Amino acid sequence: MTRAAISFLPGPAQLHPDVLVALSRTPAPHRGAAFLEDVASIKAELRALTGARHVSVMLGSGTIANDVVAAQLRRSDERGLVLVNGEFGERLSDHARRAGATFDVERLPWGVPFDGNAIERALAAHPAATWVWMVHLETSTGVVNDLPRLTTLAHARGMRIAVDGVSAIGSISVQVGDVDFATAVSGKGIGSVPGVAIICHRERVTPDERIARSLDLGLYAGAEGVPFTLSSNLIWALSAALGHAAKPGRMERLATVGAQLRVELERRGHVIVAPVESAAPSVVTVALGADECVQAFGDALAARGILTSYRSDYLVRRNWIQAAVMGECTREQVDTLLAVWDEVRGREPVRDERARRGHHPLGGVAAHL
Ligand SMILES: *Cc1c(COP(=O)(O)O)cnc(C)c1O
């Protein structure tokens, strides 16, 4: 195998060369005027991407960003509600519990979306809840929960809204201007290296001495945005990646490529976990049959240079394997994935029967996009 491996992992993303250039520059002091300007401009770019009113950045992964939000939700001492339909929803409930928040949990089976009706039922069942926390793109299943509906319904009840946008922001179009707290990271959909945790927030947040310093959003929101050491290289790399991630048409292109992947896998008889009307094009989760072992299959793909996601406990337990289309991904790379997939399964490539019968192979999915 001479070809370089192609990554269909949700992270680390496939890096644009500009990101690597940014990483190799000589670091700038984090209190220097030039760097503070760079931080201000990355925040402006993130506001433009998400519609957020305020953005704070800090060193860390998505887990840290969600801990920061948990600490804010805990501040009020009021009861909340966490919506769970996958691994990352379960983690939000764990974040809230560790922060000492008081809350209820509404669960749906993994793979079942929180659509408008499910959200309405959940909110109605918990009239005392003053805040609600949900994952937007549930990375474990590829399901997109309906954030616009949550925003409308929760506001009608006067609730505050928090959303985990870690795998959504940068990979699908997300608007969080009316959301109280939304998290994102540098290393997934936006397509930089991991290391910058991003919090979008609706209000100016003030510091709170009951919160650990490193998790206190109020400290990051003040102090020109840099209360502690921040890596200039990670900020520059994020800026370089954002420059490409925010280009017009990119998300639509990735959505097309992801939808093609889904259609091709379904034509091979595979079960895709997320129902098509709530599926993220950027994460395709395949439930393998009982006769196929996800570890052996994923290892065989990896040995042939195709990196997929199948090692996490929650995937192994369900015999699920995932191909993520985040950062940079082309139709040619998807075709390579499919060719290797067929080779590993030892089958003839599936002939495009529907195309020959005059149907556009993307018909239904493209209409949904
Ligand atoms: C990856 C992920 C996280 C955790 O992020 P880390 O960067 O691994 O800490 C949280 N939520 C969602 C939806 C994710 O996809």
The ligand as an ORCA input file, in Angstrom:
! r2SCAN-3c Opt
* xyz 0 1
  C     -16.055     14.751     20.127
  C     -17.252     15.250     20.830
  C     -17.213     15.703     22.153
  C     -15.962     15.610     22.985
  O     -14.976     16.388     22.434
  P     -13.419     16.137     22.771
  O     -12.757     17.144     21.912
  O     -13.121     14.715     22.418
  O     -13.235     16.396     24.223
  C     -18.348     16.226     22.709
  N     -19.502     16.278     22.020
  C     -19.600     15.858     20.739
  C     -20.895     15.971     20.025
  C     -18.479     15.314     20.105
  O     -18.568     14.891     18.839
*
